[in-house]
Amino acid sequence: MGSQFLGKTEREMLSTWKESHSTLPWPIVQRRWQRIMLWALQQRDHCKALRFLEATLLDLDNTAGATRYAIEDALEFLVSKHLQGQITSVEVCDRLRRLLCRFAEMNNLGNNRSSKSLQKVIYWLLQHSDCHDTITLYHSIANSRLNINYKTLTHFLVKFAQLGRTAMAMDAFKRIAVSSADMSSDIVQYSCIKLLQTSFNDADTYSIQSHIVTEMLEMGIRPGIPMLNAMISNAVEAGDSPTAYAIFETARIHGIRRNTITYSTMLKIALHNLDVNLVEKIMLMAEEDGALPRNNLLVFHLVLTIMQIRRSEARPWDPRSSGSRYRAMLRIYARYCDISPLRDLRIFVDVGNNVTIAPISAPSPQLLATMIIGYIQFFGQPSSIRALYYRYQKLLARNHPLIGPIAATDHVANAFSLSLGQNRATFAMCPIILRDMLEPPASTVFKVAKPTVQTWSIVLRSYFLNGQRAAAEKTIQMMRSRGIQPNKVTMNTIVAGYAILQDAPAAVDAMQEMNAAGFESTAATYRGLTRIVKRERLMDALRKSTVRTD
């Protein structure tokens, strides 16, 4: 019966069904509908099941014998088979979406209770919907009597936020607000954060975000710390330091415990304003909140911010100010972390009357690397940096428990190369550092990072700066032989390098090679070319290059 019946059109199926079942008791009609649907769902492509559902939902009065729960179960089965796998049929997805919209219309006339099965169907259809489909689905459901769970509404909110549809997202949020949802729950707060993190196609995204916050607060939402972090982040990115700080203080006044992300975001304000005093103020507030001392990540952000502020003030190495710059980093580091690894490296550790907060913790590799890089940058004397490098390598070979893990990334090695490569007396250290990365000490038990494209670019730059053309060209060959492809920085380094050597044709050829490799010439590229003193040579090389290209 099922095969012949399901071979008809949807309207023929519905008409035949009504004629043959109009005089039967309702329980029998329901059982027959369920048996036919079960048989159809067992077929391989489920086309008959889809057509049977489409025929059933032609009748808004639902006199075809299907209960709402049987329809929901059939939809859930089809969704699980067709939308949760790796391969999804666009046609099936569209048909299921239309079925759900039709089902929502049918429920305008019936029971408005909703099941977990239906929430699941909506969720998976959302994952496979574009902007138009999402809006259509939302309107169909929102205008029906379906009692949609607030968690499902948060999925719509997040989807609209991703699509940049502010009004639709806020409409979903308002529906959440008038539902039985706990507005302080993680899922509601998460959806609010997603909305606040949206970049809208508008010239003034920050104003839109501020308006959204105002509406949320008027609806009675009490922001948790993740949402406050998002609000602070938006203000910081918009350059609105007063608002960011006001939100930061609001959290304190209302007893909301601020976390590492809060403090790290606030440090961006200190960096933007080059405000060392604000860094110290944030540090002391973190101590009051209990976020310090045992928080290596926050200590790292504090030290890094101080280094970046001091570096922005710096000029070429100045022995009169380098000590104070590095001491500013050291004061924070020594307040919370063990200074013995710095002493083992014989790094300047005079912290004066610095207050130490007990208990002292071992620094993370990231934090200790920052302290070493800061020392290299602020104490740029070539001879002292060369000596420091050899001590660093010796401790690595001896498996120093705190120094050894630093070698897992290229950051410290690159800092050494960058500093030593700028001086004619020490640039020969660059290939030694490169060798030590390629062939680390046999005795070390720690992972040592291989040279990255950044490492090779730094070495290349040092050779060009010191007039070592042959060594530079050999370095390019070594990079390629090891399968390391130059990036835009490398290519710009080569262009600038030949310009430093006053070889205009080679510099222009390097620029052409850069463009052929898919990298566009940038301001940095043209800045490199300006290093050619005799401009007529450059113009001549550019003309000849154009002729060759034509």
MIDREN-506939 format. One record per residue (C-alpha): z, y negated, x. Coordinates in steps of 0.2 Angstrom, whole numbers. Layout:
N
<rec c3="Z" c2="Y" c1="X"/>
...
! end
This chain:
550
<rec c3="0" c2="0" c1="0"/>
<rec c3="5" c2="-12" c1="14"/>
<rec c3="-11" c2="-11" c1="23"/>
<rec c3="-22" c2="-14" c1="8"/>
<rec c3="-11" c2="-27" c1="1"/>
<rec c3="-10" c2="-37" c1="18"/>
<rec c3="-29" c2="-36" c1="19"/>
<rec c3="-31" c2="-50" c1="6"/>
<rec c3="-31" c2="-69" c1="7"/>
<rec c3="-14" c2="-77" c1="6"/>
<rec c3="-17" c2="-83" c1="-12"/>
<rec c3="-23" c2="-66" c1="-17"/>
<rec c3="-8" c2="-58" c1="-10"/>
<rec c3="4" c2="-70" c1="-19"/>
<rec c3="-6" c2="-67" c1="-36"/>
<rec c3="-6" c2="-48" c1="-34"/>
<rec c3="12" c2="-48" c1="-29"/>
<rec c3="17" c2="-58" c1="-45"/>
<rec c3="6" c2="-47" c1="-56"/>
<rec c3="13" c2="-31" c1="-50"/>
<rec c3="31" c2="-36" c1="-49"/>
<rec c3="34" c2="-48" c1="-63"/>
<rec c3="42" c2="-35" c1="-74"/>
<rec c3="53" c2="-26" c1="-61"/>
<rec c3="71" c2="-30" c1="-58"/>
<rec c3="74" c2="-43" c1="-44"/>
<rec c3="84" c2="-31" c1="-32"/>
<rec c3="68" c2="-19" c1="-32"/>
<rec c3="57" c2="-34" c1="-29"/>
<rec c3="68" c2="-39" c1="-14"/>
<rec c3="68" c2="-22" c1="-7"/>
<rec c3="49" c2="-20" c1="-8"/>
<rec c3="46" c2="-37" c1="1"/>
<rec c3="58" c2="-32" c1="15"/>
<rec c3="49" c2="-15" c1="17"/>
<rec c3="32" c2="-23" c1="18"/>
<rec c3="38" c2="-36" c1="30"/>
<rec c3="47" c2="-23" c1="41"/>
<rec c3="30" c2="-13" c1="42"/>
<rec c3="20" c2="-29" c1="46"/>
<rec c3="33" c2="-33" c1="60"/>
<rec c3="30" c2="-16" c1="68"/>
<rec c3="12" c2="-19" c1="70"/>
<rec c3="6" c2="-24" c1="87"/>
<rec c3="0" c2="-42" c1="85"/>
<rec c3="11" c2="-47" c1="70"/>
<rec c3="-4" c2="-56" c1="62"/>
<rec c3="-1" c2="-47" c1="45"/>
<rec c3="18" c2="-52" c1="46"/>
<rec c3="12" c2="-70" c1="49"/>
<rec c3="0" c2="-69" c1="34"/>
<rec c3="13" c2="-61" c1="23"/>
<rec c3="25" c2="-75" c1="27"/>
<rec c3="12" c2="-88" c1="24"/>
<rec c3="8" c2="-81" c1="7"/>
<rec c3="27" c2="-80" c1="2"/>
<rec c3="29" c2="-98" c1="7"/>
<rec c3="15" c2="-104" c1="-4"/>
<rec c3="27" c2="-102" c1="-18"/>
<rec c3="40" c2="-116" c1="-17"/>
<rec c3="50" c2="-107" c1="-31"/>
<rec c3="52" c2="-92" c1="-20"/>
<rec c3="47" c2="-80" c1="-35"/>
<rec c3="39" c2="-68" c1="-22"/>
<rec c3="55" c2="-59" c1="-20"/>
<rec c3="60" c2="-64" c1="-2"/>
<rec c3="78" c2="-70" c1="1"/>
<rec c3="80" c2="-85" c1="12"/>
<rec c3="89" c2="-75" c1="25"/>
<rec c3="75" c2="-62" c1="25"/>
<rec c3="63" c2="-76" c1="29"/>
<rec c3="74" c2="-83" c1="43"/>
<rec c3="76" c2="-65" c1="50"/>
<rec c3="57" c2="-63" c1="50"/>
<rec c3="55" c2="-80" c1="58"/>
<rec c3="68" c2="-76" c1="72"/>
<rec c3="59" c2="-60" c1="76"/>
<rec c3="42" c2="-68" c1="78"/>
<rec c3="49" c2="-82" c1="88"/>
<rec c3="58" c2="-70" c1="100"/>
<rec c3="42" c2="-60" c1="102"/>
<rec c3="30" c2="-75" c1="104"/>
<rec c3="40" c2="-90" c1="111"/>
<rec c3="53" c2="-83" c1="122"/>
<rec c3="41" c2="-74" c1="134"/>
<rec c3="30" c2="-80" c1="148"/>
<rec c3="14" c2="-80" c1="138"/>
<rec c3="14" c2="-90" c1="122"/>
<rec c3="0" c2="-91" c1="110"/>
<rec c3="-3" c2="-109" c1="105"/>
<rec c3="-11" c2="-103" c1="88"/>
<rec c3="5" c2="-93" c1="84"/>
<rec c3="16" c2="-107" c1="89"/>
<rec c3="7" c2="-119" c1="77"/>
<rec c3="8" c2="-106" c1="63"/>
<rec c3="26" c2="-103" c1="66"/>
<rec c3="30" c2="-122" c1="66"/>
<rec c3="20" c2="-124" c1="49"/>
<rec c3="30" c2="-110" c1="42"/>
<rec c3="46" c2="-118" c1="47"/>
<rec c3="41" c2="-134" c1="39"/>
<rec c3="36" c2="-125" c1="23"/>
<rec c3="52" c2="-116" c1="23"/>
<rec c3="61" c2="-133" c1="24"/>
<rec c3="52" c2="-139" c1="9"/>
<rec c3="56" c2="-123" c1="0"/>
<rec c3="75" c2="-126" c1="3"/>
<rec c3="74" c2="-143" c1="-6"/>
<rec c3="75" c2="-132" c1="-21"/>
<rec c3="88" c2="-120" c1="-16"/>
<rec c3="104" c2="-116" c1="-6"/>
<rec c3="107" c2="-128" c1="8"/>
<rec c3="117" c2="-116" c1="19"/>
<rec c3="110" c2="-113" c1="37"/>
<rec c3="111" c2="-98" c1="48"/>
<rec c3="111" c2="-96" c1="67"/>
<rec c3="94" c2="-87" c1="66"/>
<rec c3="87" c2="-103" c1="59"/>
<rec c3="95" c2="-114" c1="73"/>
<rec c3="87" c2="-102" c1="86"/>
<rec c3="70" c2="-103" c1="78"/>
<rec c3="71" c2="-122" c1="78"/>
<rec c3="77" c2="-123" c1="96"/>
<rec c3="62" c2="-112" c1="103"/>
<rec c3="49" c2="-121" c1="93"/>
<rec c3="55" c2="-137" c1="100"/>
<rec c3="53" c2="-130" c1="118"/>
<rec c3="34" c2="-128" c1="113"/>
<rec c3="31" c2="-144" c1="104"/>
<rec c3="23" c2="-160" c1="110"/>
<rec c3="28" c2="-177" c1="104"/>
<rec c3="18" c2="-176" c1="87"/>
<rec c3="24" c2="-159" c1="83"/>
<rec c3="42" c2="-163" c1="87"/>
<rec c3="41" c2="-178" c1="75"/>
<rec c3="33" c2="-168" c1="61"/>
<rec c3="46" c2="-154" c1="63"/>
<rec c3="60" c2="-166" c1="64"/>
<rec c3="55" c2="-176" c1="48"/>
<rec c3="52" c2="-159" c1="38"/>
<rec c3="69" c2="-153" c1="43"/>
<rec c3="78" c2="-170" c1="41"/>
<rec c3="71" c2="-173" c1="24"/>
<rec c3="76" c2="-156" c1="17"/>
<rec c3="92" c2="-149" c1="11"/>
<rec c3="94" c2="-138" c1="26"/>
<rec c3="111" c2="-140" c1="33"/>
<rec c3="106" c2="-141" c1="52"/>
<rec c3="120" c2="-138" c1="64"/>
<rec c3="124" c2="-153" c1="75"/>
<rec c3="120" c2="-144" c1="91"/>
<rec c3="102" c2="-142" c1="84"/>
<rec c3="102" c2="-161" c1="81"/>
<rec c3="107" c2="-163" c1="100"/>
<rec c3="92" c2="-153" c1="105"/>
<rec c3="81" c2="-165" c1="95"/>
<rec c3="90" c2="-180" c1="103"/>
<rec c3="87" c2="-174" c1="120"/>
<rec c3="69" c2="-170" c1="116"/>
<rec c3="66" c2="-187" c1="109"/>
<rec c3="74" c2="-195" c1="125"/>
<rec c3="63" c2="-185" c1="136"/>
<rec c3="48" c2="-192" c1="126"/>
<rec c3="54" c2="-210" c1="127"/>
<rec c3="56" c2="-211" c1="108"/>
<rec c3="71" c2="-222" c1="107"/>
<rec c3="71" c2="-224" c1="88"/>
<rec c3="69" c2="-206" c1="84"/>
<rec c3="83" c2="-201" c1="97"/>
<rec c3="95" c2="-214" c1="89"/>
<rec c3="91" c2="-207" c1="71"/>
<rec c3="96" c2="-190" c1="77"/>
<rec c3="112" c2="-197" c1="85"/>
<rec c3="117" c2="-206" c1="69"/>
<rec c3="115" c2="-189" c1="60"/>
<rec c3="126" c2="-181" c1="73"/>
<rec c3="139" c2="-195" c1="70"/>
<rec c3="140" c2="-192" c1="51"/>
<rec c3="141" c2="-173" c1="53"/>
<rec c3="156" c2="-163" c1="57"/>
<rec c3="153" c2="-164" c1="76"/>
<rec c3="166" c2="-167" c1="89"/>
<rec c3="159" c2="-183" c1="97"/>
<rec c3="169" c2="-180" c1="112"/>
<rec c3="162" c2="-162" c1="115"/>
<rec c3="152" c2="-158" c1="130"/>
<rec c3="136" c2="-155" c1="121"/>
<rec c3="136" c2="-172" c1="112"/>
<rec c3="141" c2="-181" c1="128"/>
<rec c3="127" c2="-173" c1="137"/>
<rec c3="114" c2="-178" c1="125"/>
<rec c3="121" c2="-196" c1="125"/>
<rec c3="119" c2="-195" c1="144"/>
<rec c3="101" c2="-189" c1="143"/>
<rec c3="97" c2="-204" c1="131"/>
<rec c3="105" c2="-216" c1="143"/>
<rec c3="96" c2="-209" c1="158"/>
<rec c3="79" c2="-211" c1="150"/>
<rec c3="66" c2="-223" c1="157"/>
<rec c3="57" c2="-231" c1="143"/>
<rec c3="39" c2="-238" c1="143"/>
<rec c3="46" c2="-255" c1="141"/>
<rec c3="48" c2="-269" c1="153"/>
<rec c3="67" c2="-270" c1="150"/>
<rec c3="73" c2="-253" c1="150"/>
<rec c3="91" c2="-258" c1="154"/>
<rec c3="92" c2="-269" c1="139"/>
<rec c3="87" c2="-255" c1="128"/>
<rec c3="100" c2="-244" c1="136"/>
<rec c3="113" c2="-257" c1="134"/>
<rec c3="109" c2="-258" c1="115"/>
<rec c3="110" c2="-239" c1="114"/>
<rec c3="127" c2="-240" c1="122"/>
<rec c3="133" c2="-253" c1="109"/>
<rec c3="127" c2="-243" c1="95"/>
<rec c3="135" c2="-227" c1="101"/>
<rec c3="152" c2="-237" c1="103"/>
<rec c3="150" c2="-244" c1="86"/>
<rec c3="148" c2="-226" c1="79"/>
<rec c3="165" c2="-222" c1="86"/>
<rec c3="160" c2="-212" c1="101"/>
<rec c3="173" c2="-211" c1="115"/>
<rec c3="163" c2="-209" c1="131"/>
<rec c3="169" c2="-196" c1="143"/>
<rec c3="168" c2="-198" c1="162"/>
<rec c3="150" c2="-190" c1="163"/>
<rec c3="144" c2="-203" c1="150"/>
<rec c3="153" c2="-217" c1="159"/>
<rec c3="145" c2="-212" c1="175"/>
<rec c3="128" c2="-213" c1="167"/>
<rec c3="132" c2="-231" c1="160"/>
<rec c3="138" c2="-236" c1="177"/>
<rec c3="123" c2="-229" c1="186"/>
<rec c3="111" c2="-238" c1="174"/>
<rec c3="120" c2="-255" c1="177"/>
<rec c3="119" c2="-252" c1="196"/>
<rec c3="101" c2="-248" c1="196"/>
<rec c3="97" c2="-263" c1="186"/>
<rec c3="107" c2="-274" c1="198"/>
<rec c3="120" c2="-278" c1="185"/>
<rec c3="136" c2="-276" c1="197"/>
<rec c3="148" c2="-286" c1="185"/>
<rec c3="144" c2="-274" c1="170"/>
<rec c3="145" c2="-258" c1="182"/>
<rec c3="162" c2="-264" c1="188"/>
<rec c3="168" c2="-268" c1="170"/>
<rec c3="164" c2="-251" c1="165"/>
<rec c3="173" c2="-244" c1="180"/>
<rec c3="188" c2="-254" c1="176"/>
<rec c3="187" c2="-249" c1="157"/>
<rec c3="189" c2="-231" c1="162"/>
<rec c3="205" c2="-235" c1="172"/>
<rec c3="212" c2="-245" c1="158"/>
<rec c3="209" c2="-231" c1="145"/>
<rec c3="216" c2="-218" c1="157"/>
<rec c3="199" c2="-209" c1="159"/>
<rec c3="200" c2="-200" c1="176"/>
<rec c3="186" c2="-206" c1="187"/>
<rec c3="178" c2="-192" c1="198"/>
<rec c3="168" c2="-191" c1="214"/>
<rec c3="151" c2="-196" c1="205"/>
<rec c3="160" c2="-212" c1="198"/>
<rec c3="166" c2="-218" c1="215"/>
<rec c3="149" c2="-213" c1="224"/>
<rec c3="140" c2="-223" c1="211"/>
<rec c3="151" c2="-238" c1="213"/>
<rec c3="148" c2="-237" c1="232"/>
<rec c3="130" c2="-241" c1="228"/>
<rec c3="136" c2="-258" c1="222"/>
<rec c3="146" c2="-261" c1="238"/>
<rec c3="130" c2="-256" c1="248"/>
<rec c3="119" c2="-268" c1="237"/>
<rec c3="131" c2="-282" c1="240"/>
<rec c3="135" c2="-278" c1="258"/>
<rec c3="153" c2="-279" c1="253"/>
<rec c3="164" c2="-269" c1="265"/>
<rec c3="180" c2="-275" c1="255"/>
<rec c3="174" c2="-267" c1="240"/>
<rec c3="172" c2="-250" c1="249"/>
<rec c3="190" c2="-252" c1="254"/>
<rec c3="195" c2="-256" c1="236"/>
<rec c3="186" c2="-241" c1="229"/>
<rec c3="194" c2="-230" c1="243"/>
<rec c3="212" c2="-236" c1="238"/>
<rec c3="208" c2="-233" c1="219"/>
<rec c3="201" c2="-216" c1="223"/>
<rec c3="218" c2="-212" c1="231"/>
<rec c3="228" c2="-219" c1="216"/>
<rec c3="217" c2="-207" c1="205"/>
<rec c3="220" c2="-192" c1="216"/>
<rec c3="202" c2="-191" c1="221"/>
<rec c3="207" c2="-192" c1="239"/>
<rec c3="212" c2="-186" c1="252"/>
<rec c3="205" c2="-169" c1="250"/>
<rec c3="188" c2="-173" c1="245"/>
<rec c3="176" c2="-172" c1="259"/>
<rec c3="161" c2="-177" c1="249"/>
<rec c3="169" c2="-193" c1="244"/>
<rec c3="174" c2="-197" c1="262"/>
<rec c3="156" c2="-194" c1="267"/>
<rec c3="150" c2="-206" c1="254"/>
<rec c3="163" c2="-219" c1="260"/>
<rec c3="158" c2="-217" c1="278"/>
<rec c3="140" c2="-217" c1="275"/>
<rec c3="141" c2="-233" c1="265"/>
<rec c3="150" c2="-242" c1="278"/>
<rec c3="137" c2="-236" c1="291"/>
<rec c3="123" c2="-242" c1="280"/>
<rec c3="131" c2="-259" c1="278"/>
<rec c3="135" c2="-261" c1="296"/>
<rec c3="118" c2="-255" c1="301"/>
<rec c3="110" c2="-269" c1="290"/>
<rec c3="120" c2="-282" c1="299"/>
<rec c3="115" c2="-275" c1="316"/>
<rec c3="102" c2="-281" c1="329"/>
<rec c3="96" c2="-272" c1="344"/>
<rec c3="111" c2="-264" c1="353"/>
<rec c3="124" c2="-277" c1="356"/>
<rec c3="140" c2="-271" c1="366"/>
<rec c3="150" c2="-285" c1="359"/>
<rec c3="148" c2="-279" c1="341"/>
<rec c3="145" c2="-260" c1="342"/>
<rec c3="163" c2="-256" c1="344"/>
<rec c3="168" c2="-265" c1="328"/>
<rec c3="154" c2="-257" c1="318"/>
<rec c3="159" c2="-240" c1="323"/>
<rec c3="177" c2="-243" c1="321"/>
<rec c3="174" c2="-247" c1="303"/>
<rec c3="167" c2="-230" c1="300"/>
<rec c3="181" c2="-222" c1="311"/>
<rec c3="195" c2="-230" c1="301"/>
<rec c3="190" c2="-221" c1="285"/>
<rec c3="186" c2="-205" c1="294"/>
<rec c3="202" c2="-204" c1="303"/>
<rec c3="212" c2="-208" c1="287"/>
<rec c3="207" c2="-191" c1="280"/>
<rec c3="200" c2="-180" c1="293"/>
<rec c3="203" c2="-172" c1="309"/>
<rec c3="197" c2="-182" c1="324"/>
<rec c3="199" c2="-168" c1="337"/>
<rec c3="180" c2="-164" c1="336"/>
<rec c3="176" c2="-182" c1="340"/>
<rec c3="188" c2="-181" c1="355"/>
<rec c3="180" c2="-165" c1="361"/>
<rec c3="164" c2="-175" c1="361"/>
<rec c3="173" c2="-189" c1="370"/>
<rec c3="167" c2="-201" c1="357"/>
<rec c3="177" c2="-217" c1="355"/>
<rec c3="192" c2="-214" c1="344"/>
<rec c3="203" c2="-229" c1="346"/>
<rec c3="208" c2="-232" c1="328"/>
<rec c3="221" c2="-245" c1="332"/>
<rec c3="235" c2="-245" c1="318"/>
<rec c3="225" c2="-235" c1="306"/>
<rec c3="235" c2="-226" c1="292"/>
<rec c3="233" c2="-208" c1="291"/>
<rec c3="234" c2="-199" c1="274"/>
<rec c3="242" c2="-182" c1="276"/>
<rec c3="237" c2="-168" c1="275"/>
<rec c3="222" c2="-170" c1="287"/>
<rec c3="207" c2="-159" c1="283"/>
<rec c3="193" c2="-152" c1="293"/>
<rec c3="177" c2="-163" c1="291"/>
<rec c3="162" c2="-156" c1="283"/>
<rec c3="147" c2="-153" c1="294"/>
<rec c3="138" c2="-167" c1="284"/>
<rec c3="152" c2="-179" c1="287"/>
<rec c3="155" c2="-175" c1="305"/>
<rec c3="136" c2="-177" c1="308"/>
<rec c3="136" c2="-194" c1="300"/>
<rec c3="150" c2="-199" c1="312"/>
<rec c3="140" c2="-193" c1="327"/>
<rec c3="124" c2="-202" c1="321"/>
<rec c3="134" c2="-218" c1="318"/>
<rec c3="140" c2="-217" c1="336"/>
<rec c3="122" c2="-214" c1="343"/>
<rec c3="116" c2="-229" c1="333"/>
<rec c3="130" c2="-241" c1="336"/>
<rec c3="133" c2="-237" c1="355"/>
<rec c3="115" c2="-236" c1="360"/>
<rec c3="117" c2="-236" c1="379"/>
<rec c3="104" c2="-223" c1="385"/>
<rec c3="116" c2="-216" c1="398"/>
<rec c3="130" c2="-213" c1="387"/>
<rec c3="120" c2="-206" c1="373"/>
<rec c3="112" c2="-194" c1="386"/>
<rec c3="129" c2="-188" c1="392"/>
<rec c3="134" c2="-186" c1="374"/>
<rec c3="119" c2="-175" c1="370"/>
<rec c3="124" c2="-163" c1="384"/>
<rec c3="142" c2="-162" c1="378"/>
<rec c3="136" c2="-158" c1="361"/>
<rec c3="125" c2="-144" c1="367"/>
<rec c3="139" c2="-137" c1="378"/>
<rec c3="151" c2="-136" c1="363"/>
<rec c3="137" c2="-128" c1="352"/>
<rec c3="135" c2="-115" c1="366"/>
<rec c3="154" c2="-112" c1="366"/>
<rec c3="153" c2="-110" c1="347"/>
<rec c3="165" c2="-125" c1="343"/>
<rec c3="170" c2="-121" c1="325"/>
<rec c3="167" c2="-139" c1="318"/>
<rec c3="152" c2="-144" c1="330"/>
<rec c3="142" c2="-128" c1="328"/>
<rec c3="138" c2="-130" c1="310"/>
<rec c3="130" c2="-147" c1="312"/>
<rec c3="115" c2="-139" c1="321"/>
<rec c3="110" c2="-131" c1="305"/>
<rec c3="100" c2="-147" c1="300"/>
<rec c3="89" c2="-158" c1="311"/>
<rec c3="98" c2="-174" c1="308"/>
<rec c3="109" c2="-175" c1="323"/>
<rec c3="95" c2="-169" c1="335"/>
<rec c3="83" c2="-181" c1="327"/>
<rec c3="95" c2="-196" c1="330"/>
<rec c3="97" c2="-191" c1="348"/>
<rec c3="78" c2="-190" c1="350"/>
<rec c3="76" c2="-207" c1="341"/>
<rec c3="88" c2="-216" c1="352"/>
<rec c3="84" c2="-208" c1="369"/>
<rec c3="65" c2="-209" c1="365"/>
<rec c3="65" c2="-228" c1="365"/>
<rec c3="70" c2="-230" c1="383"/>
<rec c3="59" c2="-227" c1="398"/>
<rec c3="74" c2="-220" c1="408"/>
<rec c3="78" c2="-207" c1="395"/>
<rec c3="62" c2="-203" c1="384"/>
<rec c3="60" c2="-187" c1="395"/>
<rec c3="75" c2="-180" c1="385"/>
<rec c3="64" c2="-179" c1="369"/>
<rec c3="55" c2="-163" c1="375"/>
<rec c3="72" c2="-156" c1="381"/>
<rec c3="79" c2="-158" c1="364"/>
<rec c3="64" c2="-151" c1="356"/>
<rec c3="66" c2="-136" c1="368"/>
<rec c3="84" c2="-134" c1="363"/>
<rec c3="79" c2="-133" c1="345"/>
<rec c3="66" c2="-120" c1="348"/>
<rec c3="76" c2="-110" c1="360"/>
<rec c3="95" c2="-113" c1="356"/>
<rec c3="108" c2="-106" c1="367"/>
<rec c3="109" c2="-87" c1="367"/>
<rec c3="128" c2="-87" c1="366"/>
<rec c3="129" c2="-98" c1="350"/>
<rec c3="133" c2="-89" c1="333"/>
<rec c3="127" c2="-104" c1="323"/>
<rec c3="111" c2="-107" c1="315"/>
<rec c3="101" c2="-120" c1="324"/>
<rec c3="87" c2="-129" c1="314"/>
<rec c3="69" c2="-128" c1="320"/>
<rec c3="60" c2="-144" c1="323"/>
<rec c3="54" c2="-152" c1="307"/>
<rec c3="39" c2="-163" c1="305"/>
<rec c3="51" c2="-178" c1="307"/>
<rec c3="57" c2="-171" c1="323"/>
<rec c3="39" c2="-169" c1="330"/>
<rec c3="35" c2="-187" c1="324"/>
<rec c3="49" c2="-194" c1="333"/>
<rec c3="44" c2="-186" c1="349"/>
<rec c3="27" c2="-191" c1="347"/>
<rec c3="32" c2="-209" c1="344"/>
<rec c3="43" c2="-209" c1="360"/>
<rec c3="28" c2="-203" c1="371"/>
<rec c3="17" c2="-217" c1="363"/>
<rec c3="30" c2="-230" c1="366"/>
<rec c3="32" c2="-225" c1="384"/>
<rec c3="13" c2="-224" c1="387"/>
<rec c3="12" c2="-205" c1="389"/>
<rec c3="-5" c2="-202" c1="380"/>
<rec c3="-8" c2="-185" c1="387"/>
<rec c3="9" c2="-179" c1="382"/>
<rec c3="7" c2="-187" c1="364"/>
<rec c3="-9" c2="-178" c1="362"/>
<rec c3="-2" c2="-161" c1="368"/>
<rec c3="12" c2="-164" c1="356"/>
<rec c3="0" c2="-165" c1="341"/>
<rec c3="-9" c2="-149" c1="347"/>
<rec c3="8" c2="-140" c1="348"/>
<rec c3="12" c2="-146" c1="330"/>
<rec c3="-4" c2="-139" c1="323"/>
<rec c3="-3" c2="-123" c1="334"/>
<rec c3="15" c2="-120" c1="326"/>
<rec c3="8" c2="-122" c1="308"/>
<rec c3="16" c2="-139" c1="306"/>
<rec c3="5" c2="-151" c1="297"/>
<rec c3="7" c2="-170" c1="300"/>
<rec c3="13" c2="-180" c1="285"/>
<rec c3="9" c2="-198" c1="282"/>
<rec c3="23" c2="-204" c1="294"/>
<rec c3="16" c2="-194" c1="308"/>
<rec c3="-2" c2="-200" c1="304"/>
<rec c3="4" c2="-218" c1="304"/>
<rec c3="14" c2="-215" c1="321"/>
<rec c3="-3" c2="-209" c1="329"/>
<rec c3="-12" c2="-224" c1="322"/>
<rec c3="2" c2="-236" c1="329"/>
<rec c3="3" c2="-226" c1="345"/>
<rec c3="-15" c2="-228" c1="350"/>
<rec c3="-14" c2="-246" c1="345"/>
<rec c3="1" c2="-248" c1="357"/>
<rec c3="-10" c2="-241" c1="371"/>
<rec c3="-23" c2="-254" c1="366"/>
<rec c3="-36" c2="-240" c1="362"/>
<rec c3="-44" c2="-248" c1="346"/>
<rec c3="-58" c2="-234" c1="343"/>
<rec c3="-45" c2="-220" c1="344"/>
<rec c3="-33" c2="-230" c1="332"/>
<rec c3="-47" c2="-232" c1="320"/>
<rec c3="-52" c2="-214" c1="322"/>
<rec c3="-34" c2="-209" c1="318"/>
<rec c3="-34" c2="-219" c1="303"/>
<rec c3="-50" c2="-211" c1="297"/>
<rec c3="-43" c2="-194" c1="300"/>
<rec c3="-28" c2="-199" c1="290"/>
<rec c3="-39" c2="-204" c1="275"/>
<rec c3="-49" c2="-188" c1="277"/>
<rec c3="-33" c2="-178" c1="276"/>
<rec c3="-29" c2="-186" c1="259"/>
<rec c3="-17" c2="-200" c1="265"/>
<rec c3="-21" c2="-217" c1="260"/>
<rec c3="-19" c2="-231" c1="272"/>
<rec c3="-3" c2="-241" c1="268"/>
<rec c3="5" c2="-257" c1="274"/>
<rec c3="13" c2="-247" c1="288"/>
<rec c3="-4" c2="-241" c1="294"/>
<rec c3="-11" c2="-259" c1="295"/>
<rec c3="5" c2="-265" c1="303"/>
<rec c3="2" c2="-252" c1="317"/>
<rec c3="-16" c2="-258" c1="320"/>
<rec c3="-9" c2="-276" c1="323"/>
<rec c3="-2" c2="-270" c1="339"/>
<rec c3="-19" c2="-271" c1="346"/>
<rec c3="-18" c2="-287" c1="356"/>
<rec c3="-37" c2="-291" c1="357"/>
<rec c3="-42" c2="-292" c1="339"/>
<rec c3="-61" c2="-292" c1="343"/>
<rec c3="-59" c2="-274" c1="349"/>
<rec c3="-51" c2="-269" c1="333"/>
<rec c3="-65" c2="-278" c1="322"/>
<rec c3="-78" c2="-270" c1="333"/>
<rec c3="-70" c2="-252" c1="331"/>
<rec c3="-69" c2="-255" c1="312"/>
<rec c3="-87" c2="-260" c1="311"/>
<rec c3="-93" c2="-245" c1="322"/>
<rec c3="-82" c2="-233" c1="311"/>
<rec c3="-90" c2="-240" c1="295"/>
<rec c3="-108" c2="-237" c1="302"/>
<rec c3="-103" c2="-219" c1="307"/>
<rec c3="-97" c2="-216" c1="290"/>
<rec c3="-112" c2="-223" c1="281"/>
! end
